[in-house]
């Protein structure tokens, strides 16, 4: 874990001498529900430039000239034309032709602005690649540069290299660039340096130091932050983008696999959704596609959970049923679901399993879960979902199917869909709640009375949106920690939970709060990130009963804003208590363990606390470690079955006892 560690010993204070002591009773002899390995995880959606310009490490915008405005993201100079006949890639037909300027002191070339700039670090290496061909009889040569337009030095050029293009056939050329300075808002520049004509396609720039060294790779710092959470499940590729503003622009997984150069462009559902935060150049290159998502899930140890269209476009944006696929025309969508399962799990000699193998992964990914639909509602959703369930159950009976309870955590849509999900025998139901503090303070007992015989719960999208404070701040994270004690206590019904959204670029965000913020060179975990990490790393294997005055600790009347849950990790014999003090006063807690075996006592207690000097603040790029977990070691006397701790005001505490 990425925590600040301050280790010291504290003498125990006798419980009789502590004023207003709250005795939490933990029944060590009554282990309850198994905590699923998928309990705490990640939800990725391509919003806030989370994919292109974010997790996907490609640094060039519109690298294949397929944006509706072919040179969006580029500035051309000299004799440059965009062409679409005779290119090397069927689904990305456009390319550029560079002709000599006709004068020794005039130049032909291109400059790319990247995603909020092309950022690079001194001494690091970057791989430039391009598909190119020589068109005329004369050999062609291009010069590639990393530049700093704002440089006050003698040159803007921070790194450069030349490439000779000799073949009349399309070939891939690569060169490594190592800049001599760190630049946050640079550019990629290409000059034609010969009298020969050349064509260029799929112009790409990646850091060589990607996550796990993959060539079509991910930004290492962002992927590492995901791995550091130790997630149990990874849901992708998003929510609303799966639906699309219309069906033509929904996310289609088959377009996101195969050779990266031939994956077609897709319009991002978020690029014009908010006029007050407008990004008309926000598209999906599909460079980060389903193969890369599956591979990332495997590498961070999470179960993959892909989400597919149910044939309904975004219902917020489409009120007319004519925008959706009729139920009797759903077969291509159902085939997409069945083919995806084959892509993930099929043998290497099956049609879609072979594609996976050809991409570099002969062994199956071991897919266990699939979600059909996102925030759909009304009778049209179960009508559309039913044939998917029938088809998947028939061919792949072991796959767990995730349905939806709609866009909110209560109300008519929610009340209608839950019984429908039970009728259709969905394995899990996805609940979403973006809500203010009052919701998270009153919902810790939300799942206490859910039907244990029905589908399990996937808390698929949630975050505390502070009233009048929708930005990230510590108090919102504290509310989330309080609420999550109820998820943990009800682990028999809640099998998955994922905060949302995951990523946000500081210059390209449309939605907040978010778990991880970044610019082109740096990234910061928020307080909400640390809450998720502390739960995931300390999830244990079974729930233990924990009570205060004979009742679960859910912040209700008489408990004064205190929340708590307990688990045992049977792998290493640890007991873990999570306690959240949402009040303005410290709480003296006695953690009393009942039912320990004869001659079994506590010998060690570690406390990890998360708090803030200002509850309205959070980590920023300028102050990235203002809020972080702090670890302390509490001395435990001989033959102790209870431990007294002080939980400061507005603090989340995790107590790990052996």
N, C-alpha and C positions, 0 to 999 in steps of 0.2 A: 504494500500500500504506500501511497505517496503522502506520508503524514509527518508533521513536525513531532519529534519525540523528546519529551522532557521526563526523565525517569527519576523518581525520588520516592522515599518511604514516608508513610504517614502512620502515626500511632492511632490505633482504633479508639474511638470514643465509646464508652459503654452506652448502650441504648437507653439505660435508665436515666442518663444524664443529659440526654438530648431533648431540647424543647420541640414540641410539635412534630414528633417523629412519626413517619409513615412506615408501617411495617408491611412489606410486600411478601406474601407467602407464596413460595414456589414449591410445587409438589414434585420432587425429584423421583418419586416412586410411581408416578402416574403419567408416563409419556403418552402423548396423544397422537394427533394426526402426523403422518409423514409429510415432510416439507419437500415438494417436488424440486428436482434439480433445475427446473425451468422457472422457479419462483420469481426471481428478479432478473430482468434482462434489459434489452435495448430495442428501441423502435426507431428505424431510420426512415426519414422521408426527405425527398429532394425539394426542400423548401429552404429559404434563406441561403441559397447557393451552397447547399450541403454536399452536392455531388460535384458537378463541374464547377471549378473554382473553390472547392472545399476538399472533401475526403479524397476524391479522384485527383491524382497528382498532376494531370495534364495542365500545362501552364498557358496554352494557346487557345484563344477563343475563336470559334468558327474555323477550325483547322482544315476542314474539307470544303469550305466555301458553300455550304448547303443552307445557311440561313436564308430566309426569304429575300433579304437584301444581301446579295452574295458577298459583298465586301464589308458587311457589318463586323466591327472589331478590327478591321484593317484600314490602313491608309496606303494608297498606291501613289507612285510617282513615276514619271516617264511613260513608257509604252507598255501598259498592262491591260490585258483583256481577260474576261471570264468566259470559259468555253464549257460545253457539256456534251461533246461528241468525241468518242475515242478515248475516254478516260479508262483507268484500270479497274474501277469498282462500279459494279452495276447499280447498287443502291445509293451510291454517292457519286453521281455523274460529273459534278462540276470540278473544274481545275482552272488554274491561271496560266496564261502564256506571257512570257517576258520577252520583249523584243529590244534590240539595241536602240538607244535614244537617238542615234544619228549624229551625235556631236560629242567630241571628246570631253567636254566639260559639262555635259548633262548626264543624268543617271536614270536608270530604270530599277524599280524595286518595290518592296512592301515593308510596312511596319505594322506589327501587331501590338495591341494595347493590353492583351491578357485580360485577366479577371481583376479589375480594380488595380491594374498595373501588373507587370511581370517582375516578380520579386526574386532576388537571388542573393546568396551569401558568399562572402569572400572565401576563397579557397575550396569551396564545395564544387563538385562536378555536375554538369548538366548534359544530358544526351539530347542533341538535336537530331531529328530524322525527317526525311522527306522522300516521297515517291516522285521521281523525275525522269524525264527523257530529253534527249537532244533532238531538235526538230530540223535544223538546217544541216548542211554538209560540214559546217564548222563546229568544232567542239565548243561546249558551253561551260561556263564557270560561274558559280555564285559565291558570294561572301556573306557569311552569317555573323551577326554581331549581337551581343547583349549590351544595351546602352542605358545610360542614365541621362534623360533629357534635361534634368535640373543640375547637372554637374557644373561646378564652377572651376573645374580643372581645365587643362589644355585640350582634353578630348572627352567626348561623351561615351566613348567605347570602353567597356569594361572587360570584354572578352571577344575574341573573333577567331574565325577559321574559314578556310576556303574549301569548296567541293567542286571537283571536276566532273562534269556529266558528259560521258562519252557515248553511251549507248542510245540507240534510237528506240529501244524497247523500254517500257516502264520498269524501273528498278528502284529499290530502297537504298538510300544513302544515309549514313550516320556519321556524326562527328561529336566529340566531347568538348564542351566549353567550360573553362574554369575562370570565373570572374576575379578581378583583383580588388574588388570592393563590394561591400554589402549595400544593396539598393532595394528599397521597398516599393518603388513606383517606377520601375524601368520599362524597357520595351525590347522586343525582338525585331531586328532589322535585317533585311535581305537585300543585297545589291546584285544585279547582273554585272559580271566583270569581264564579259567577252563580247565578241561580235556575233557569236552564235545564239540562236533562238532556243529557248527551253520551256518546257511545261513543268509545273509543280503541282502536286496534290498531297493531301494529308500531311500538312506541315505541323510537326509536333515537337514539344520540348518537355522533358521530364527531368526531375532530379534523379541522379543515379542511386541515391540513398533512399529508396522507397521502402515501405513496409515489407519485410521479408525479402527484399531485393527483387520483387516482381517487376518485369519490364513495363507492362501495362499496369502500373502499380498505384498504390495509395500513399497519401501523405503520411509519413512515418509517425509524426508527433500526434496526429489525430487518431490514427488507428491504435497507437499505443495507449492512448487514454481510454479507448473502448476496452482493450484487453485488460487494463488495470482494474476495471470494474469486476472482472471475472463473471461475466453475464452467463445466465443459464439459457437464454433464448434471444434470438436476433430476428426481429420482424422487419421485412423489407418488401417492396421498394418504397412503400409509403401508404398514405391513406387516400386523400383526394386525388393524387396523381394517378392512382389506379383506375379511378372512375373517368377522369378526364373532363374538361369543360364540355366536350362532346366525345362521342365514341371514337371518332377518328383520331383524337389526340390522347386517348387513354394509354397507359403504359402497357406495351405488348412485349412480353418476355422473349418471344422468338426473334424479335428485332434486336435484342440486346446480347445475343450470343453469336459465336462464330468469329471469324477474323475481325479485329476491331476496326480495320479500315473500311469494312463493308457493312457496318451497322448504320442504319439510316437515322437521320436527325428526327427528333420528336419535339413538339411544342410542349413546354412545361405549363401545366395548369395554373401555376402561380405567377407566371411572368406578367400578367396584366390584371390579376384579380383585385389588387388594391391600387386605386389611382393615386392615393396619397403617398404610396411608396411604390413607385412604378419602375419596372425593370423590363423594358421591351426586348432586351437582348438575352433573356433567360431561357435557354433551350437545353434539351438533353441530348448529348452526343451518344449516349448509350455506351460510352467507353467503360463506365462502371455499370456492368450488366449483371444478369443473374448468375453467370459463372463466377464472377468476382464476388458477388454477395455470398454465394455458397462457400467459396473458398475462405472468405474472411470469417464467416461463422465457424468453420472448422478450425481455423487457426487461433481464434480467441476462445475456443471451447464451448460455443453456444449451439443450441439446437436451431437450425434454420426454420423460419416461419414465413414463407412467401405468401403474399396476398394477391389474388387475381380478380379481374373484373367479373361481375355476375351478369353483365349485359345491361346494366343501368348506368347511364352517365350521371354526373353529379346532380343530385336532386335539388340542391340549393340553387343551381344555375339553370335547371331545365324543369319547368313545371308541366310541360306537355308530354304525354306518354309517347308521342311520335319520335321523341329524342332517344328512346330506348329500344332495345331489341325485343321483338315479340317473343313470347315464350316458345312458340313453335319454330323459332329460327335460331335457337341457342346452340345448336350442335357445334359450330366452330369454336365457341367459347368453352364448351364442355371439353372438346378435343384439346384445347390449349391446356386445361387443367390436367387431363390424363397424360398428355405428352410431357408436361412439366415433371410429373412424378417419374415418368420413364427417364427423362433427362437426369434427374437427381439420383435415381435408384436402379435404373435398368442396367443390364449387362452391357459390356463394351461392344457386343455384336448386335445390339438392338439399334433401331434407327436413331433415337435421341441419345441413348447411352453411348453410341459411337461418337456422336458430336462432342459429348463431354470428354470422352477419352482422347479424341483428336485435339481438344483444347488443353490437354495435359493432366487429366485426372481419370485414369482408367478405373479406379475403384469407386464404387457408389458413394454418394455423400450421406446416405442414411437418413433421408427425409422422413419425418414422423408426423408433421403437422402441415396443414394447408388451410388458409383462410380464403373464403369466397365472399367477395363484397366488402365494403368498408362501412360507411355510415348511412346505409340505405334504410328506408322505412316504408311503412304502409303495406297493404296486401301484395303489392307488386314484388316486394323483396322475397317473402317466402315462396311466392309463385315461381320466381326465377331460381331461387336456391334449390328447390326440391329436386329438379332433374339433375343438378350437379351432385347432390348427395347420393341419389340413386346410382348414378354412373360410377362415382368414386367408390362407393361401398361395394358395388358389384365386382370391380376389377381390383381394387386395392383395399380390402376390408380392414387392414391394420393402420391405415392413415387416419389420424385424428382431424376432424373437420371443425373449423372455427366459424361460427356465425356471428351476427351482429345484433346489438340491442338498440341501434340507432345512434343519433348524434349527441344524446344527453343522458344523464344518469337517472332521470325520472320523467314523468309526464306521460301523455297519451301514447306517443310513439314507443317509449320504453315499455309501458304496461302491455301494449299489444304484442310486441315482438318476443318477449320472454316466453310466454306460453307457446308461441309459434315455434320457437327454437326447440322447446321441449317436445312438441308434436313431431317435428322433423328429426328429432334425435341427434341434434348437433352435439359434438363432444364438449365444446367450449363456447361461451358466449362473450363477445368482445364488448366491454363497457367503456365509455369515454366520459371523462369529466374534467373540464376546464372551469374552475369555479373559485369564488372568493374564500377568504379565511373562514367564514362561518360554516361553509360546507365541510371543510377539512376538520374543523373543531367538533363537529356534531356527527360525523360519519364513521368514527372508529368502531362503532358497533353495527355498522351497515350490514355485514354478512353473518351476524350471529344467528339470524332466523331464516336464512335462505334454505330452500329445499335441498336437502343433502342427496336426494335421489335423482335430481335433474342434471343438466349439463353443469360443468365446472365453469368458473369465472376466469376470464382473461381481462384484467384491468389494462387495456391496451393503449390508452392515451389518457394521461392525467397530468395536471400541474396546477399549483395554486396561483391564481391570477389575483394578486392583491387588489383590494377595492381602491381605485384611484392610484394604484402603484403596480401597474402591469409589468413593469420592468423586473429583472432579477434582483432580489434582495433577500437577506438572510431570513427574515421573519417568514416569508413564503416557504422557504425550504424547511423551516421548523414546523410549519403546519403540515407539510408533506410527511415529515418524519413521524409526527403524532398520528396521522391517519394510517400510516403503514403498520403501526402496531396492530391495528385491526385486521389488515391483510394477513399478517403473520399468525395472529391468534386463530384465524379461520383458514389455515392452510389446507384443511380437508376439502374446502370448496373453492378457494382461490389458488389456482395452479400457475398463474403467470401475472406479472405486472411490469409495465414499461412506461417510464416517464416520456413525455413528448412536448415539443420537438427536441431532437438530439443536438443539432448543430445550428450555428448562425454566424455568418460573416459580418463583421462590425460595419462594413460599408454596404452590405447587400441584404440586410434582414427585412422581412415583411411581417414577422410574427415573433412575439416574445411573451413570456420568458422562454429561455432555452437552456439546455444543460451545459453545452460547451460553446464558448465564443472564440473566434479566431480572426486574425488578419492573415496576410499572405506569408508571414514569417513566424508568427507566434500563436499560441493557443492557451486558453485558461479554463480550468475547471471551476464551476460555480459552486456555491454552497449546496445547491440541489444535486450537483454531481456527487459531492461527498456524502450526502445522505444516501443516495443510491448505492454508492460504493460500500459504505459501512453496513448496510443491510445485506448486500450480496456476499461480501467477504465473510460475514458472520451469520449466515442464514441457518446454520445447524442442520440437523436431520429430522428432528421431531419436536413438535410443540409441547411445552410443559404448561400446566395450569398455573396461572399467576393471578392472585387476588389481593385486594385491599379492602379490609372489612367484609370479606366474604363475596365481593363483587369483582368482575373484571375491571381493569383500570383503563377507562375510556374517556376520562375528562368530564364525567357527568357530575351532577350536583353532589357536593360534598367532597369531590376529589380535586377541586380547585385547579383545573387545567393540567392535571398530571395524567400521562398516558404511559402504559408499559406492556411489555410482552416478554416471554421467556422461551428458550429452546434449549435442547441438548444436542451437542454434536457427538454422536455415538462413535465416530471414527477416532476421536482423540480424547473422549471423556470430558470435554469442556461443557460447562453450563454458561449460557449467554443470556444476559438480561439487557433489554433495551428500554430506556426510560426517557421520556420527553417532558420537560417542564416548560409549559407555555406561559406560566404566570410571571409576574414581576418580582417575585420573592424566591430566595433559595429554598430547596426542600431537603430535609434530612430524611434519608431513606435507610431502612434496615432490610437488607435482602436476607430473608430467613428461608432456609431450605429444610423442608419437611420430608421425611421418608427416606433419608439417606441410609445406606446399608450400615450394618454394625461396623464400628471402627473406620467409618468413612467420614472424612472431614475436608474442609476447604484448606488448601495449602498455598494458593496463589490467587491474586485478583489484579487484573489489569483494567484500567479505566481509560476509555477513549472518548473524549468529549469534543463537541462541535458547538462553538458559540461565536458571538461577534460583539465588538465594541459599539457598533451601531447597527441595530436590527434592520435599518433601511438601506444598508450598504451591502456590497458583494465584491467579489474579486473583479479586477479590471486588468486590461493590458498594462496599465501603468503601475498597478499594485496587484500582481497576480496571486500573491500568497497572503493577502490580508486575512482571509478566513480559511482555516485548514484544521483537520483533526489534531488534537494534542493527546499524547498518551502519557499516563502516569501509572506507577506501580504502587499498589496499596499493600502494606505489610499486614499479614494475617497471623494472629496468634495461634498457639497450639490448639488442636481439637475444636476448631471453630465450625459451626454450622450456620452462622449468620455473619454478615459483614455490614457495617454502617458506612454510608457514603453521603457526601453532600453534593446534591445536584444543583448547580447555580441557576439563577433565574434565566429564562429563555435559553435553555441549553438542551442539546440532545446528547445523551450519554449511553455508551455501550460498555457493559461490565462483563468481562470474560474471566470465569473462575474455574480453577482446577481443584 
